[in-house]
Amino acid sequence: MPEPLLKWDDFRVFLAMVREKRLASAGRVLSLDPATVGRRINALEDALGAQLFLRSPHGYTLTEAGRSLVEHARAIEGHAAAATADLGSTHELLSGAVRIGAPDGVATYLLVEACDALSKGNPSLRVQLMSLPRLFSLSKREADLAITLAPPPAGRLTVRKISDYHLHLYARPELIAAVGQILTLDDLRNVRGIGYISDLVLDRELDYFALLGREAEPALTSNNLLIQLGWCLKGAGFCFLPDFVGRAHSEITPVLVDEVKLTRSLYLVRHEDDARVARINRMADFIVEWIRDSLSQSVELRQPALS
């Protein structure tokens, strides 16, 4: 029996379904009706003699055979994109879908406007921003680009450092006034702390109170930075916040500015096979420059004087 003759377009349909998980969404990306997408997937499975997806009311999920095909399909996509980029203009409008994964604070305070600007400037581009307090798997197509707090330890990935950023302790002014003179961390020993749940922290660099030697876990903890911010805004306690978050809220102010200052970094992580995909390259460059510009606009922090 002759080997099945596969074309690049077969893999294009396959990858669209991997990314979109639903016939209608994949059809919009491919400019095909959902029934045609379904027939193309069925035909590909017949040609390969393997089931690539499990069908359910929640969409299409990859089987083991499907997962093994993803890397090959992405490599073919990369070669096709490279050929297009070499022959075409890099100044054309972006189109298709790009998915970005980022921690909740980065997504909310640094990427919302960036994604809006990209969408407005490229009407055919579909920007998908995922904000979750966990790592993203690029090999499983959970994201095309990921913003992380540390370089991944392994994998066929490319890593680009975006920038350092700083964190300080923040609280409402009335809470600071109630404490009185605050000269050291010891002056906060009777004040509730707000932070991450220590046994759910994915990156130990997020366990700020442990790093500073505070004996007890903060009284209010969450794995979501925006929940921590909400407590801080209500005056529930002191909270470590990135300055790009704290400066956006006039209701809170930094304390121990010179004594307690943490520095962390942001990294952009991509799959190696995307190195020649023009759409993702340009998205990556745009996001890196946007974040660097946003972080460079931080204002000088001063601890409020006690009245």
C-alpha positions as CSV (number, residue, x, y, z in Angstrom):
1,M,0.0,0.0,0.0
2,P,1.5,3.4,-0.9
3,E,2.3,5.8,1.8
4,P,-0.3,8.6,2.3
5,L,0.5,11.7,0.5
6,L,0.2,14.6,3.0
7,K,0.4,18.3,2.1
8,W,1.3,21.4,4.2
9,D,-2.3,22.4,4.2
10,D,-3.2,19.2,6.1
11,F,-0.9,20.2,8.9
12,R,-2.2,23.8,8.8
13,V,-5.8,22.5,9.5
14,F,-4.4,20.2,12.2
15,L,-2.6,23.0,14.0
16,A,-5.6,25.3,13.8
17,M,-7.7,22.6,15.5
18,V,-4.9,22.1,18.1
19,R,-4.9,25.8,18.9
20,E,-8.6,26.5,18.7
21,K,-10.1,23.2,19.9
22,R,-13.5,23.9,18.2
23,L,-14.6,23.5,14.6
24,A,-16.1,26.9,14.4
25,S,-13.1,28.7,15.9
26,A,-10.7,26.8,13.7
27,G,-12.9,27.5,10.7
28,R,-12.7,31.3,11.3
29,V,-8.9,31.1,11.5
30,L,-8.7,29.1,8.3
31,S,-11.5,30.9,6.4
32,L,-13.3,27.5,6.1
33,D,-16.8,26.5,7.3
34,P,-16.8,24.2,10.3
35,A,-18.1,21.2,8.4
36,T,-15.1,21.4,6.0
37,V,-12.7,21.6,8.9
38,G,-14.3,18.5,10.4
39,R,-14.0,16.6,7.1
40,R,-10.3,17.6,6.7
41,I,-9.5,16.3,10.2
42,N,-11.3,13.1,9.5
43,A,-9.5,12.7,6.2
44,L,-6.1,13.3,7.9
45,E,-6.8,10.7,10.5
46,D,-7.8,8.2,7.8
47,A,-4.7,8.9,5.9
48,L,-2.5,8.4,8.9
49,G,-4.5,5.5,10.3
50,A,-4.6,7.1,13.7
51,Q,-7.1,9.1,15.8
52,L,-5.6,12.5,16.5
53,F,-8.4,14.0,18.5
54,L,-11.0,13.0,21.1
55,R,-14.3,14.7,20.4
56,S,-16.5,16.0,23.2
57,P,-19.1,18.8,23.8
58,H,-16.1,20.7,25.2
59,G,-14.2,20.6,22.0
60,Y,-11.3,18.6,20.4
61,T,-8.5,17.4,22.7
62,L,-5.4,15.7,21.4
63,T,-4.8,11.9,21.7
64,E,-1.4,10.5,22.3
65,A,-1.0,10.1,18.5
66,G,-2.1,13.7,18.1
67,R,0.4,15.0,20.6
68,S,3.2,13.1,18.8
69,L,2.3,14.8,15.5
70,V,2.3,18.4,17.0
71,E,6.1,18.8,16.9
72,H,6.4,17.6,13.3
73,A,3.5,19.9,12.2
74,R,5.0,22.9,14.0
75,A,8.4,22.2,12.3
76,I,6.7,22.2,8.9
77,E,4.8,25.4,9.8
78,G,8.1,27.0,10.7
79,H,9.7,26.1,7.4
80,A,6.6,27.4,5.5
81,A,6.6,30.6,7.4
82,A,10.3,31.1,6.9
83,A,9.9,30.7,3.1
84,T,7.1,33.2,3.2
85,A,9.1,35.7,5.3
86,D,12.1,35.4,3.0
87,L,10.0,36.2,-0.1
88,G,7.5,38.6,1.4
89,S,7.4,42.0,3.2
90,T,7.9,42.1,6.9
91,H,5.8,45.2,7.0
92,E,2.5,43.6,6.1
93,L,-0.3,43.6,8.6
94,L,-0.4,40.7,11.0
95,S,-3.2,38.1,10.8
96,G,-4.2,34.8,12.4
97,A,-4.2,34.0,16.1
98,V,-1.4,34.4,18.7
99,R,-1.8,33.3,22.3
100,I,0.1,34.9,25.1
101,G,0.4,33.5,28.6
102,A,1.5,35.7,31.5
103,P,1.2,36.0,35.3
104,D,-2.0,37.8,36.4
105,G,-0.2,41.1,37.4
106,V,1.8,41.3,34.2
107,A,-1.3,40.5,32.0
108,T,-3.5,43.1,33.7
109,Y,-1.1,45.9,34.2
110,L,1.4,45.5,31.3
111,L,-0.3,43.6,28.5
112,V,-3.9,44.8,28.4
113,E,-3.0,48.0,26.5
114,A,-0.3,46.2,24.4
115,C,-2.8,43.7,23.2
116,D,-5.4,46.3,22.5
117,A,-2.9,48.3,20.4
118,L,-1.9,45.2,18.5
119,S,-5.5,44.4,17.7
120,K,-6.4,47.9,16.6
121,G,-3.3,48.1,14.3
122,N,-3.9,44.6,12.8
123,P,-7.6,44.0,12.2
124,S,-7.1,40.4,11.0
125,L,-5.0,39.5,14.1
126,R,-6.7,37.6,16.9
127,V,-4.9,38.2,20.2
128,Q,-5.5,35.7,23.0
129,L,-4.2,36.7,26.5
130,M,-4.2,34.0,29.2
131,S,-3.7,35.2,32.7
132,L,-3.1,32.3,35.1
133,P,-0.9,31.9,38.2
134,R,1.1,29.0,36.7
135,L,3.6,28.1,34.0
136,F,2.5,27.6,30.4
137,S,3.4,24.6,28.2
138,L,4.6,25.9,24.8
139,S,5.1,22.4,23.5
140,K,1.5,21.5,24.2
141,R,0.4,24.7,22.4
142,E,-1.1,26.3,25.6
143,A,0.6,29.5,24.4
144,D,2.7,30.9,21.5
145,L,4.5,33.4,23.8
146,A,4.9,33.2,27.5
147,I,6.0,35.8,30.0
148,T,7.8,34.1,33.0
149,L,9.6,35.2,36.2
150,A,12.5,32.9,35.6
151,P,14.0,31.1,32.6
152,P,12.6,27.6,32.1
153,P,15.2,24.9,33.1
154,A,14.9,22.8,29.9
155,G,13.1,22.3,26.7
156,R,13.3,23.3,23.0
157,L,12.7,26.9,23.9
158,T,14.3,30.3,23.3
159,V,14.5,32.7,26.2
160,R,14.8,36.5,26.0
161,K,15.2,38.6,29.1
162,I,12.8,41.6,28.9
163,S,13.7,43.7,32.0
164,D,14.1,43.8,35.7
165,Y,11.4,45.3,37.9
166,H,11.1,46.2,41.5
167,L,8.7,45.4,44.4
168,H,8.0,47.3,47.6
169,L,5.7,47.0,50.6
170,Y,2.5,48.9,50.1
171,A,-0.4,49.8,52.4
172,R,-3.1,52.3,52.8
173,P,-2.0,55.6,54.4
174,E,-4.4,55.3,57.3
175,L,-3.0,51.9,58.2
176,I,0.5,53.4,58.2
177,A,-0.6,56.3,60.4
178,A,-2.1,53.8,62.9
179,V,1.2,51.9,63.2
180,G,3.2,55.1,63.9
181,Q,6.9,55.3,63.1
182,I,8.0,52.6,60.7
183,L,11.8,52.3,60.5
184,T,12.4,48.6,60.1
185,L,10.4,45.4,59.3
186,D,10.2,44.8,63.0
187,D,7.9,47.7,63.3
188,L,5.4,45.7,61.3
189,R,5.4,42.7,63.5
190,N,1.9,43.3,64.8
191,V,0.4,44.2,61.4
192,R,-1.2,41.6,59.1
193,G,0.9,40.6,56.1
194,I,-0.6,39.8,52.7
195,G,1.2,37.4,50.3
196,Y,1.2,34.1,48.4
197,I,0.2,30.7,49.8
198,S,3.6,29.3,50.5
199,D,2.9,25.6,49.5
200,L,1.3,26.7,46.2
201,V,4.1,29.0,45.1
202,L,5.5,27.9,41.7
203,D,8.5,30.1,42.0
204,R,10.2,30.5,45.4
205,E,11.1,34.0,44.5
206,L,7.4,34.8,45.0
207,D,7.6,33.8,48.6
208,Y,8.6,37.3,49.6
209,F,8.1,37.1,53.4
210,A,10.1,33.9,53.7
211,L,13.0,35.5,51.8
212,L,12.9,38.4,54.2
213,G,13.0,36.1,57.2
214,R,9.5,36.9,58.6
215,E,8.8,34.0,60.9
216,A,5.1,33.5,60.3
217,E,3.2,33.2,57.1
218,P,1.2,36.2,56.2
219,A,-2.3,36.3,57.7
220,L,-4.0,36.7,54.3
221,T,-2.7,34.7,51.4
222,S,-3.7,33.9,47.8
223,N,-2.1,32.4,44.7
224,N,-3.6,35.4,42.8
225,L,-1.9,38.8,42.9
226,L,-5.1,40.7,42.1
227,I,-6.7,39.2,45.2
228,Q,-3.8,40.3,47.3
229,L,-4.1,43.7,45.8
230,G,-7.8,43.8,46.7
231,W,-7.0,43.2,50.3
232,C,-4.3,45.8,50.3
233,L,-6.7,48.4,48.8
234,K,-9.2,47.7,51.5
235,G,-6.6,48.3,54.2
236,A,-6.4,44.7,55.4
237,G,-2.6,44.8,55.7
238,F,0.8,45.3,54.1
239,C,1.5,43.7,50.8
240,F,4.5,43.2,48.5
241,L,3.5,44.6,45.1
242,P,5.4,45.2,41.9
243,D,5.9,49.0,41.5
244,F,4.1,48.8,38.1
245,V,1.0,47.6,40.1
246,G,1.4,49.8,43.2
247,R,1.9,53.1,41.3
248,A,-1.4,52.5,39.4
249,H,-3.4,52.9,42.7
250,S,-3.3,56.2,44.5
251,E,-5.1,54.7,47.5
252,I,-2.0,52.8,48.6
253,T,1.6,54.0,49.3
254,P,5.0,52.3,49.7
255,V,6.7,52.0,53.0
256,L,10.3,51.2,53.9
257,V,11.2,52.3,50.4
258,D,15.0,52.3,51.0
259,E,15.1,49.4,53.5
260,V,12.9,46.9,51.6
261,K,13.3,46.7,47.9
262,L,13.2,43.5,45.9
263,T,14.3,43.1,42.3
264,R,12.9,40.5,40.0
265,S,13.0,39.8,36.2
266,L,10.6,39.1,33.3
267,Y,11.5,36.8,30.5
268,L,9.8,36.1,27.1
269,V,9.8,32.4,26.3
270,R,9.1,30.9,22.9
271,H,9.3,27.5,21.1
272,E,12.4,27.0,19.0
273,D,10.2,26.1,16.0
274,D,8.8,29.6,15.9
275,A,12.1,31.2,15.2
276,R,11.2,32.0,11.6
277,V,7.5,32.6,12.1
278,A,7.2,36.3,11.1
279,R,3.9,36.8,12.9
280,I,5.2,35.6,16.2
281,N,8.6,37.3,15.8
282,R,6.9,40.7,15.4
283,M,4.5,40.1,18.2
284,A,7.4,39.2,20.5
285,D,9.4,42.3,19.5
286,F,6.3,44.5,20.1
287,I,5.6,43.0,23.5
288,V,9.2,43.2,24.7
289,E,9.5,46.9,23.7
290,W,6.1,47.7,25.2
291,I,6.9,46.2,28.6
292,R,10.3,47.8,28.7
293,D,8.8,51.2,28.0
294,S,6.1,50.7,30.6
295,L,8.6,49.7,33.3
296,S,10.9,52.6,32.5
297,Q,8.1,55.0,33.3
298,S,8.0,54.2,37.0
299,V,8.0,57.2,39.3
300,E,10.4,57.8,42.1
301,L,9.0,56.3,45.3
302,R,8.9,58.2,48.5
303,Q,7.7,57.0,51.9
304,P,4.9,59.4,53.2
305,A,5.9,61.6,56.1
306,L,4.0,61.0,59.3
307,S,1.7,63.9,60.3
